[in-house]
Amino acid sequence: MAEFTMELNDEQKEVRDWLHGFAADVIRPAAAEWDEREETPWPVIQEAAKVGIYSLDFYAQQYFDATGLGIPMTMEELFWGDAGIALSIVGTGLAAVGVLANGTEEQIGTWIPQMYGDANDVKVAAFCSSEPDAGSDVASMRTRAVYDEAKDEWVINGTKTWATNGGIANVHVVVAVVDPELGSKGHASFIVPPNTPGLSQGQKFKKHGIRASHTAEVILDNVRVPGSCLLGGKEKLDERLARARERAKKGGERVKNAAMATFEASRPAVGAMAVGTARAAYEVALDYAKTREQFGRPIIDNQGVAFQLADMRTQIDAARLLVWRASWMAINGKQFTAAEGSMSKLFASETAKKVTAQAIQILGGNGYTREYPVERMHRDAAIYTIFEGTSEIQRLVIARTLSGMPIR
Ligand SMILES: Cc1cc2nc3c(=O)[nH]c(=O)nc-3n(C[C@H](O)[C@H](O)[C@H](O)COP(=O)(O)OP(=O)(O)OC[C@H]3O[C@@H](n4cnc5c(N)ncnc54)[C@H](O)[C@@H]3O)c2cc1C
């Protein structure tokens, strides 16, 4: 087990500096343009692919870093550059993780390369779980997958919403109900290969922030995929469903939910994105406060401004520590006995919202305009308390974990 450390090692520092260079030189200068265009920044993704930042290999390397700090460090730097563009770069990872977590080796080898494409022809992937009536309440999912045994095909029907890269993805990973009696235990994930008939993009959302990241509905109308597209395979699914039915018969005894453990391990990554956005806004505000003069002195000379900056930095550092702790726990297989993953996401995302608002205040009128980046960062920051489980859901998870009670 890697010792917990507060310091990145030399190799990590090198990677961090390289990522920071890309964020500062390529992402940040493009941020305002793609925010206004509200389109996927394909040229930036391609640039990332060329230098090796957009590939499974790179993220796998960071993920398997024994200290656990590879992914949080990567997310913080890229999202420091710009949240919308960074999400366009890392969004494919959500779908890739879905395949890595549940797929067979063959599925991983077949589909993940098609999710990323290559530097000359970059592709993206989408992970489609949320539905109009199933957001926080995942068990209400309605998208149905029915097995057609004669053809060894699954037939999928339903409407997904809020899918990052939905409709523009080369590969879609779709979660669907295979046994409605079993609630969330009756779900399974499917690959929908490129150009499959019946899959189409619905509404593309015009958003408050992260506008360079494409978010849309995905319509599945009699989508037929081969049996081999069921992640993990039919045998494993049948075994899992049989176990769930057995448990349900015994009166629904509470079992450790593997999905919950996965969320606890993935939520710190979202916390790290929030830390990146918060740090970016804090740095702009600190520079501004040191140079902007009113009443014949820099505004930071006023405690009212300086103390805000002190609080901002304290909260950002606290958020990073929570993220690093949870990431270290995840890579070392520690039990999240206090929902430490959810804690890190909750605190970091609320911090990003608060800090970016304070940054606008410190920049005064300038902060409120699109001439300066902090208003964009504030719009972007609002997503962190919503996706991958809202702040209320994080509190619910933490409270349930701490108390062992079915708090509603
Ligand atoms: C930009 C963006 C990108 C996204 N990307 C993806 C993606 O790639 N794939 C995907 O599958 N999904 C994605 N999502 C969906 C996202 O995960 C959901 O929006 C989120 O889970 C919340 O669901 P909801 O929007 O339906 O809100 P709701 O669940 O309807 O919640 C509305 C409000 O009620 C509160 N609430 C709900 N239940 C409770 C409760 N029990 N106790 C207290 N408060 C409660 C919530 O906290 C929230 O404040 C994305 C969303 C956005 C906005």
The ligand as a Tripos MOL2 file, in Angstrom:
@<TRIPOS>MOLECULE
LIG
   53    58     1     0     0
SMALL
NO_CHARGES

@<TRIPOS>ATOM
      1 C1        -24.4580   19.1970  -17.8630 C.3       1 LIG1
      2 C2        -24.9220   17.8480  -17.4000 C.ar      1 LIG1
      3 C3        -24.2360   16.7230  -17.8110 C.ar      1 LIG1
      4 C4        -24.6710   15.4630  -17.4130 C.ar      1 LIG1
      5 N1        -24.0570   14.3500  -17.9100 N.ar      1 LIG1
      6 C5        -24.6330   13.1290  -17.7080 C.ar      1 LIG1
      7 C6        -24.1490   11.9710  -18.3860 C.ar      1 LIG1
      8 O1        -23.1800   12.0360  -19.1390 O.2       1 LIG1
      9 N2        -24.7990   10.8050  -18.2070 N.ar      1 LIG1
     10 C7        -25.8860   10.6950  -17.3970 C.ar      1 LIG1
     11 O2        -26.4420    9.5990  -17.2750 O.2       1 LIG1
     12 N3        -26.3630   11.7580  -16.6980 N.ar      1 LIG1
     13 C8        -25.7630   12.9770  -16.8550 C.ar      1 LIG1
     14 N4        -26.2520   14.0880  -16.1970 N.ar      1 LIG1
     15 C9        -27.4300   13.9240  -15.3350 C.3       1 LIG1
     16 C10       -27.1630   14.2390  -13.8840 C.3       1 LIG1
     17 O3        -26.4370   13.2110  -13.2840 O.3       1 LIG1
     18 C11       -28.5430   14.5030  -13.2300 C.3       1 LIG1
     19 O4        -28.9630   15.7800  -13.6710 O.3       1 LIG1
     20 C12       -28.4890   14.4500  -11.7290 C.3       1 LIG1
     21 O5        -28.2950   13.1460  -11.2950 O.3       1 LIG1
     22 C13       -29.7610   15.0000  -11.0790 C.3       1 LIG1
     23 O6        -30.9010   14.4530  -11.6360 O.3       1 LIG1
     24 P1        -32.1100   15.4260  -12.0940 P.3       1 LIG1
     25 O7        -31.5200   16.4730  -12.9610 O.co2     1 LIG1
     26 O8        -33.1850   14.5910  -12.6760 O.co2     1 LIG1
     27 O9        -32.5990   16.1260  -10.7700 O.3       1 LIG1
     28 P2        -33.6640   15.5550   -9.7200 P.3       1 LIG1
     29 O10       -33.2820   14.1920   -9.3000 O.co2     1 LIG1
     30 O11       -35.0370   15.7560  -10.2520 O.co2     1 LIG1
     31 O12       -33.4370   16.5400   -8.4890 O.3       1 LIG1
     32 C14       -34.0140   17.8500   -8.4390 C.3       1 LIG1
     33 C15       -33.7000   18.4230   -7.0580 C.3       1 LIG1
     34 O13       -34.3070   17.6070   -6.0400 O.3       1 LIG1
     35 C16       -33.3240   17.1780   -5.1230 C.3       1 LIG1
     36 N5        -33.6330   15.8370   -4.6360 N.ar      1 LIG1
     37 C17       -34.0070   14.7470   -5.3640 C.ar      1 LIG1
     38 N6        -34.1850   13.6920   -4.5670 N.ar      1 LIG1
     39 C18       -33.9180   14.1090   -3.3070 C.ar      1 LIG1
     40 C19       -33.9120   13.4680   -2.0310 C.ar      1 LIG1
     41 N7        -34.2170   12.1780   -1.8960 N.pl3     1 LIG1
     42 N8        -33.5820   14.2120   -0.9460 N.ar      1 LIG1
     43 C20       -33.2570   15.5350   -1.0730 C.ar      1 LIG1
     44 N9        -33.2410   16.1790   -2.2520 N.ar      1 LIG1
     45 C21       -33.5650   15.4740   -3.3550 C.ar      1 LIG1
     46 C22       -32.0220   17.1890   -5.9040 C.3       1 LIG1
     47 O14       -30.9030   17.2570   -5.0280 O.3       1 LIG1
     48 C23       -32.1760   18.4390   -6.7450 C.3       1 LIG1
     49 O15       -31.8600   19.5720   -5.9910 O.3       1 LIG1
     50 C24       -25.7960   15.3420  -16.5540 C.ar      1 LIG1
     51 C25       -26.4530   16.5060  -16.1090 C.ar      1 LIG1
     52 C26       -26.0400   17.7450  -16.5320 C.ar      1 LIG1
     53 C27       -26.8180   18.9500  -16.0810 C.3       1 LIG1
@<TRIPOS>BOND
     1     1     2 1
     2     2     3 ar
     3     2    52 ar
     4     3     4 ar
     5     4     5 ar
     6     4    50 ar
     7     5     6 ar
     8     6     7 ar
     9     6    13 1
    10     7     8 2
    11     7     9 ar
    12     9    10 ar
    13    10    11 2
    14    10    12 ar
    15    12    13 ar
    16    13    14 ar
    17    14    15 1
    18    14    50 ar
    19    15    16 1
    20    16    17 1
    21    16    18 1
    22    18    19 1
    23    18    20 1
    24    20    21 1
    25    20    22 1
    26    22    23 1
    27    23    24 1
    28    24    25 2
    29    24    26 1
    30    24    27 1
    31    27    28 1
    32    28    29 2
    33    28    30 1
    34    28    31 1
    35    31    32 1
    36    32    33 1
    37    33    34 1
    38    33    48 1
    39    34    35 1
    40    35    36 1
    41    35    46 1
    42    36    37 ar
    43    36    45 ar
    44    37    38 ar
    45    38    39 ar
    46    39    40 ar
    47    39    45 ar
    48    40    41 1
    49    40    42 ar
    50    42    43 ar
    51    43    44 ar
    52    44    45 ar
    53    46    47 1
    54    46    48 1
    55    48    49 1
    56    50    51 ar
    57    51    52 ar
    58    52    53 1
@<TRIPOS>SUBSTRUCTURE
     1 LIG1         1 GROUP 0 **** ****
